[in-house]
Amino acid sequence: MTRPALVVFVGPTASGKTEAAHALALAAGGEVVSADAFAVYRGMDVGTAKPTAELRREVRYHLLDVADPEETFSAGRYAAEARRAIEDIASRGGLPIVCGGSGFYVEALLKGLPPGPARNDPLRAALAAWAKGRSPSAAHRLLAVNDPASAARIPVGNLKYTLRALEILLLTGARPSARIPGRDPWARRFRVLRLGLAPSPASLHVRIENRARRMLDSGWGEEVRRLLDRGISADSNSFQAIGYREVAEWILGRIPRDVAEARIVAATRKLVKRQRTWLARETDIRWVDPEEAVARALALLGEEDRETR
């Protein structure tokens, strides 16, 4: 029996993954499964660059707006829900297309999570108590000393992920970055085609700057104000998405818009470096120019179809 195809678009933020996935879905009868760690949250639309309502009428999207901003959405939950969506798409004869910049989510989807719970609630509470009142950078420095690879991929301001890595380190005695994902056979059901979008550094810098400005012009400030008015804390997991805290500082009058914009651009560039480090470990990614991504995907899908006949 021929295995169904599964296309996965990866690449740094602002490289054009969503545009490529949407165009391929239109051309090949596909549906898009988001792999963005923050697009799962309802009400966080502008700052996560979700596809517009018009685009969603053209193509069906999955794993958008499936959690409230107060919730903590885990990689395990993502993998389970994304797998169900992919299996459903394939069962209806469609082409599932995964698209997003959250490398850990994509890895959890395709490879499974590392074995063992590596969770200890008393230790977790003790770490949270230790971190209270300290700058997130203090915990991050401690992680960097003990596991530089994990520190390189976790943003300095992401205290939740930093403390989680320290919890695993203290509980298991092993570096979190060295934990091997479970040998999960799920992905073998599909012919997985991973395409990485690789714009030139100069082009990507321009894309990042234009993206930040376009988001701020498109109501990002109003979106953040609505979230704050609902009582969503700027310390919540959802506000760890790039730019949300900077925009909150702007609309609360603590910094001017141009400073917020500059900080968002700088934070996005740092994120891109971490994403590239993560993706550099993978050996099965076919890197392409963003302008050629759809044509290349269609050509590769055609080649695989001919080989399986």
PyMOL commands that set and color helices and strands:
alter all, ss='L'
color gray80, all
select helices_A, chain A and resi 17-28+53-58+75-91+103-111+121-131+136-146+148-153+159-172+176-178+186-189+201-217+220-229+237-240+244-251+257-279+290-308
alter helices_A, ss='H'
color red, helices_A
select strands_A, chain A and resi 5-10+30-34+61-62+95-99+191-197+285-288
alter strands_A, ss='S'
color yellow, strands_A
deselect
rebuild
show_as cartoon
